[in-house]
Amino acid sequence: MASLNQLRRDHASMARLLHVLLIRHKNLTQGERPDFHLIREVVDYILEYMEGFIMPLERLYSEHLLAKAPEAEALSRRMGEDYQDLRKRLNLLSETLDMILMDHVVPMDRFIDDLKTYLDAHNAYLKVEREKLFPFLREHLTAAEQKDLLKMLPDGTQASLSQLREDHPELYAEFKAAPSPFA
């Protein structure tokens, strides 16, 4: 049964994927050439996850909370703006990856900076979720309301992680070894 705990698990999974990308970023800054196809897979997974799960979830929670707790408006607005900024950064990173994979000349410094900027923004977004959104949801939503809202969302996240595990076992091993933000 889905609940706020499922959201926390998904949040932890995203933090682990970002950790995997951070390792790739560190390798790049040390002059190593990473597997850009693998980075592309992670970015595609994040794009799909954000589009199919995070956006609808935040819209549902925002609409529900605004009706129930008007003080949620500031948090909802902030997270909406942060999400839009994050989405722009991720799209820019995706476009740059496309150029690299099509053998276009892309200054590696630019890619390194774009990746770091994206990682910093996404980690900041996750921090707001952990420190502001989750406590707010725990305070204002009953367990039944959490389950009702989460039932309305797509169930593809576990299937996507399973596909990632099958397609890229080395990436999945790194993902599983990455630290959880709730540890």
FENGI-V733425 format. One record per helix or strand. SS is the DSSP state (H for helix, E for strand). FROM is the first residue (numbers start at 1). LEN is the number of residues. Records with the same first field share a line. If there is no record, write none. Layout:
SS = FROM-LEN / FROM-LEN
//
This chain:
H = 4-26 / 36-33 / 72-30 / 108-33 / 143-9 / 156-12 / 169-9
//
